[in-house]
Amino acid sequence: MNKRELAKSVAVQADVELKTVAAVLDGFTDVVTAVVSKGEPVSIPGFAKFVKVDRAARMGRNPATGESIRIKASKKARITPVKAFKDAVLAPATAPKLKKGAYPIDSVAVAAAGKTPAVAPVRASVAKAPARKAPAKKAPAKKAPAKKAPTKKAPTKKAPAAKKVVRRAPAKKAVKRAR
């Protein structure tokens, strides 16, 4: 899965517009890269830990000649998956369930992501308003059960006649002519 497909899947799963998700993913990678490059670890519980590791200078061995060599100090980036992520990968039944259309990606679901109306927050003044008595509602009239149409049987079709296998003689080998 590449970045574009990831953005589409997240847009469907979170019900957010694709442009917003793409911008958030860009921001996420920028922030994690900048923070880790300064030496500060970034940990996302249930997912992974991003760390900058300083490797000290050490002695090593050249595998071709067996000669001892000095290896310089270096800095590495280390991404460590957390236990919850590893457990979900090893036992897919424990992985989070995705919404329909998140994966495999459904273009209709991606287009509909972020288009659902947001629920307006309840204002404090409305929440403290005294309760009013609602008028009594009438019960809906009962409807007669629908009648089922009799099922029609499709006419039976005859199987096509079996094809006869024709055996051919093997091809004759070409004989070289002397000139």
N, C-alpha and C positions, 0 to 999 in steps of 0.2 A: 504494500500500500504506500503510495507516495503522498506528498504533502497535500495536493489538491483533493485526492480521494479521502484523506483523513479529515480535511476541512468539511467536505460534504457529509461524511458520516457523523461528525460532531454536530453539524448544523441540524441534522434530522434528529439525533438523540436528544439534544438540548432544546430543540424547537427555537432556534435562533437563525437569523439570516446568514447566508453564506459569506457575505462581505465582512460581517462582524466577526465571524469565526476565523476567517483568514487573517484579519487584523490582529485578533487575540493570539493566534498561533505565532505570528511574526513577533509580536511583543513578548510573548513567552520565551521564545528562543533568544531574543536580544537580551532580556533581563537575566536569564539563567547564564548565558555566555559571559556577560559583563560581571556578574557577581562571582561566578566561579573563577574567572580569570584574575580577580583580585585576591583569591585565596579563601573566600568564604564558601562553606558548603551550602548546597540547596537540597533540602529534603522534602519530598512530596509523600506524605504518609499513604501507604497502600500501593505505591507505585515504584519510585526509584529515588536514589540519592546521587547527586552530582557533586564530585569533589575534585580539587586540584591536589595532586600528590607530588611531593618533592622526593626524588630518588637520590640517595647519596652516591658519591663516587665509590667504586669498588673494583676489586680484581676479578677478572674473568679468564676464560681459556678459549683460545682460538681452536675450534673443532677440527680444522684442516691440519694444523701443524702441531697442536698440543701445547703451543707456547702460551705463557701467561701474559695477559694484556691488561691495561688499566682502562676501565670504563668510566667516562666522565659523568658528573652529576647531571641529572636531567629533571624536567618537570613533565608530568603526564596528567591527562584527564581521565578520571575513572567514573564510570556510571555503574552503580550497583543496584540491581533489582531488589526490592524489599520482599519479605517473606510472603505477604498477601498476594503480590503479583506472581511470584514463583508458584505458589499453590494453585492459583487460578490457571496458569499456563499448563501445569502438570496434570491438573484435574479440571477439564473444561466445564464440568457440571457446576463448579463453584464460581465460575466467571460471571460477571454481571450480564444481565439479559438486556439486549438492545431492542430498541423500538423497530417496528416493521419499516424497512426501507433504509435503515442505517447501514447494515451490511448483510448481504450484498447491496450496494448502493442502488437506490431507485430514483431515477431523475424526477419523477412526479413528487416523491416525498421531499426531495431536495428543494424543488421549486416552492412547495407548500411550507417549508420550514420558516418560522418566524412570522408567518402571515396570520396566525390565530390571534384573536383579540386578547389583549392582556386584561387580567382582572384588575379593576381599579381598587386601590387601597381604601379601606374604610376609614372615614374621617372620625375623629373623636366626637364631634358635635352630633353626628348622625348616630353613633353608637350609643350615646346617652339619652337619646330621645325616648319619651315614654311609649310603651307598647300600646298599640291601638287594636281594637277588636276587629278582626276581619269578618266580612259578611260570610254567612254560611254558604258552602258550595253544594250544589246539587250533585248527586251521584250520576255518573254517565249511564245512559240507557244501555241495557244489555242487547247485544246483537246476536242474531241467530247464527249457529255455526255454518260455515261455508260448506256447500256440497262439493264432494270430490267428483271430478269427471272420470268416467270409466277409462281405464288404460287401454290403449290400442296396441295390438301386436303388429310388429313390422313383418312384411312378407318375407318368407325365408328365401335365401339366395342359394343357388346351386354352386358348388365348388367348381372351379375351372378344371377342364380335363387335364390329366397328368401329361407332361411333356415326355416324348420318347427320346431316349438317349441314343444318339447315332455315334457309333465308333468309327473312327477313321484310321486308315493305315498310317504307320509312322512315315515321316518324310524321308525320301531317299537322299543319300549323301551325294554331294557333287564330286564327280571324278575329275582329277587333274588331267589335262591333256598335255601330251608331250609335243613340243614344237619342233 
